[in-house]
Amino acid sequence: MNIKEAADRLGISARAIRFYEEKGLISPVKQTDNGYRSYTENDIWRLQTIVALREIGMSLEDIAHAIGEIDQGNQQRLEEYLELQQAVMYAQWIELKRMLDTTQRMIDLNRQEGPLDVSHLHVLADSSRRLREARQNWHDRWNYDTQAAIHDERVQVADSVSNGRANSEGKHHSNYAPPISDEHEVPHPHHNADTDHSTLSDSNNTVQSSFYLYHNYDEALEQTARWISPALGEKGLDIGTGTGNLAGKLLQHGTDMTAIDQSREMLRTCRNKYPEMHVKLGNFLALPFEGDSFDFVVSSFAFHHLSPDQQLLALEEMQRVLTSRGRICLTDLMFTDVDHRNAFTDQVKHTGQEEWLRAVRERHFPLFNELCGWLESHGYVTKHIRYNELLHTVLAVPLR
């Protein structure tokens, strides 16, 4: 076929075909006698694929990579590109939905209060802008793709080292954490005193130099799975799944588990470990699922990667994809409240523990009282367990 015949068959312009050729997406053979391009059935197939991928908004760069994977027969890599594009579209849809909601609020204010005070418009618009920026500004500063190959080994080593120190003293210590004042021994209003496993300093009242993010890792994952206690056939979502350790425990209960992460390499490891699990690219701020999709949502050691504004957006997203009776269970490092965070940070500065100071600055450990407050204000009843100085599991079950 010549270019006009190819364009007619595909329903696109000859100019579009030339554009894709300039970008290196197709390479039609030129006839030796006149130099005109000749399009084969394979060229037509490639053009159809390009048009289809452009139709869903995929960039030319990603299309080039996707077609390369198709040429090599790599189904998994192609699926990853499609999932990435799907995640982008969900993010755009969520942002558009928020804009629609903000506009409706402006309309409602105008109807309820008469002529709309322009300052109200400014407040609503500023709120919408701030939330939009919160969605757009997240990035993986820790580059988890490079950590995927050693992630499981790393968490087990960290957990065994920190627990080994505690066990050597014959009691369950939070040995990795700096001591803080005794006022934090008092149970918090949301705190279940009978499930407090924590102590605030080691036996010598000294600060351990190493930052163990995964202290009490296995214990916390087991507790999370017990509290969710999924019924056979329930649908669950694990956000920031990493290599799927928590999702794998829930899968053993006969749960229909879906695991998402923004790291392709983490998901490859997860897929290899649990072939029966549904695995998708995605993140907290734009979950690539429709509403009412899951019976429960879990996440472990990942929520602290979000800023405070992003954490609120993530909670809204969890609630959006849950059924009306859906429950949430979060396991992560948390400060009890602002005073706890300030005292903890001051102690770290005073003792010169650079690893901990960097961890507090780079991560956003949520405030336990604010997290529970948000959940309870949105119709949930909460309970929690505290394993050490910072690590908590919080379960939220809807009242309705």
Sequence and secondary structure as in RCSB ss.txt:
>XXXX:A:sequence
MNIKEAADRLGISARAIRFYEEKGLISPVKQTDNGYRSYTENDIWRLQTIVALREIGMSLEDIAHAIGEIDQGNQ
QRLEEYLELQQAVMYAQWIELKRMLDTTQRMIDLNRQEGPLDVSHLHVLADSSRRLREARQNWHDRWNYDTQAAI
HDERVQVADSVSNGRANSEGKHHSNYAPPISDEHEVPHPHHNADTDHSTLSDSNNTVQSSFYLYHNYDEALEQTA
RWISPALGEKGLDIGTGTGNLAGKLLQHGTDMTAIDQSREMLRTCRNKYPEMHVKLGNFLALPFEGDSFDFVVSS
FAFHHLSPDQQLLALEEMQRVLTSRGRICLTDLMFTDVDHRNAFTDQVKHTGQEEWLRAVRERHFPLFNELCGWL
ESHGYVTKHIRYNELLHTVLAVPLR
>XXXX:A:secstr
  HHHHHHHHTS HHHHHHHHHTTS   EE TTT  EE  HHHHHHHHHHHHHHHTT  HHHHHHHHHHHHTT H
HHHHHHHHHHHHHHHHHHHHHHHHHHHHHHHHHHHHHHSS  HHHHHHHHHHHHHHHHHHHT   TT GGGGGGG
HHHHHHHHHHHHHHHHHHTTS   TTS    GGGGS  TT  GGGB   SS TT    SS  TTTTHHHHHHHHH
HHH   TT EEEEET TTTHHHHHHHTTT EEEEEES HHHHHHHHHH TTSEEEE  TTS SS TT EEEEEEE
S GGGS HHHHHHHHHHHHHHEEEEEEEEEEEE BSSHHHHHHHHHHHHHHT HHHHHHHHHS   BHHHHHHHH
HHTTEEEEEEE SSSEEEEEEEE  
